[in-house]
Amino acid sequence: MELSRRTFLATAAGTSAAAGLSALGLGAGTAAAASGPGDVVGKVTVGYQGWFACPGDGAPINTWWHYSANGSQAPSPSNTTIVAWPDVRDFTRTYQTGYAPLGNGQPAKVFSSYDQQTVDTHFLWMQQNNIDTAALQRFNPVGGEGPTRDAMATKVRSAAESHGRKFYIMYDVSDWTNMQSEIKADWTNKMKAYTGSSAYARQNGKPVVCIWGFGFNDNQRPFSAAACLDVVNWFKGQGVYLIGGVPTWWRTGDRDSRPGFINVYRAFHMISPWMVGRIGNISDVDNFYNVATLPDLADCNAHGIDYQPCVLPGAVSLRQRAHGDFMWRQFYNHIRAGVKSVYISMFDEFNEGNQIAKTAESQAWLPTNSGMLALDEDGTACSSDYYLRLTGDGGRMLKGQIGLTATRPTRPVVVGASGTAR
């Protein structure tokens, strides 16, 4: 969700969690979600940034938002904040950058999240790949980004309604100085109105809200446990189903978690531990199955809390993806553990390279001077929509529509009847 989340690379001990599970009377595959199916339990949710803008797109921010280090200048090799290149073939409006042309000679253009057609296309991709729910990221809306973020909520609502998807507001409290009072006012005065949409996600009959960032052991989120618990209890008093985007080590209260926050974490209806920067290969995934997933799930079930771990496609810029095997192993491990809900980190995170949205599939679709990697970085050809399709298959396995399998069923490239690859 933002670049600083790659800090605190986890160094977990490789000990088994079997003893802890046994003590709770739970084992792999035996845990059950505290809640029945809804719009998040039993579903695949994707984190949706919606934070890219370009001069001329009409956005109030009027800058190369999240594309350029110097937002007054077009993104270029010396002025960029993205590490992966979007495939923009499905967008009707794109914006010329300062990069050299693509390897195929086409101009190097990017999309704006502010264009309704962009958001509609993103939600069409979700619909086409059976992705259920989008968590719209909402950072501090009080500053200069606020009007653009307000407009993005309206655009997301429209796209979700049009394409039969669900959405909910996910507050990110990073760098939000007056968070404790302002988040309440923002919900009351602005965001609560969106719960009237037929597309707004509900769980256990309640509108869903997520707060990401309580308890992280860093300077961006310095809030006390008392302040955080006040906010949690206030939202629950508003009648919402509240998800906590929490540190990886929430349960043990160390490493990336501040100590003394366990009562905050256990006050949420659902816990969703952050994983970006914590795992980078299949060995890491298997280690976390033992040291995090199994004991986390057991703890949540013992306290009647729903559990929504992350699934990462991996940073293409760090060569983590292993043509989908890295992501599939996470789906497999979560589902064999008994996990009922997953959170995909992220849909459109081109800044960290963890996006599942359509991405340059080869050097032909990258600016020749970008220095970026394409989806075929390990020598395996992958179509630009591969990680959308992989997410769709992971969702099918989560819902029991296909059997549990450690072997990825998704082909990196699908050849259509016309013989063309996609």
Salt bridges, closest charged atoms under 4 A:
GLU2 OE1 - ARG5 NE 3.41
GLU2 OE2 - ARG221 NH1 3.10
ASP87 OD2 - ARG89 NH2 2.77
ASP90 OD2 - LYS358 NZ 2.74
ASP115 OD1 - ARG93 NH1 3.27
ASP132 OD2 - LYS399 NZ 2.91
GLU145 OE1 - ARG149 NH2 3.14
ASP150 OD1 - ARG138 NH2 2.67
ASP150 OD2 - LYS190 NZ 2.81
ASP172 OD2 - ARG5 NH2 2.05
ASP186 OD1 - ARG138 NH2 2.73
ASP218 OD2 - ARG221 NH2 2.68
ASP230 OD2 - LYS184 NZ 2.65
ASP254 OD1 - ARG255 NE 3.20
ASP256 OD2 - ARG278 NH2 2.69
ASP286 OD1 - ARG329 NE 2.79
ASP296 OD1 - ARG251 NE 2.69
ASP299 OD2 - ARG266 NH2 2.71
ASP299 OD1 - HIS303 ND1 3.43
ASP325 OD2 - HIS323 NE2 3.68
ASP325 OD1 - ARG408 NE 2.87
GLU361 OE1 - ARG89 NH2 3.40
GLU377 OE1 - ARG319 NH1 3.22
ASP378 OD2 - HIS323 ND1 2.59
ASP385 OD1 - ARG389 NE 3.13
ASP385 OD2 - ARG422 NH1 2.78
ASP393 OD1 - ARG396 NH1 2.86
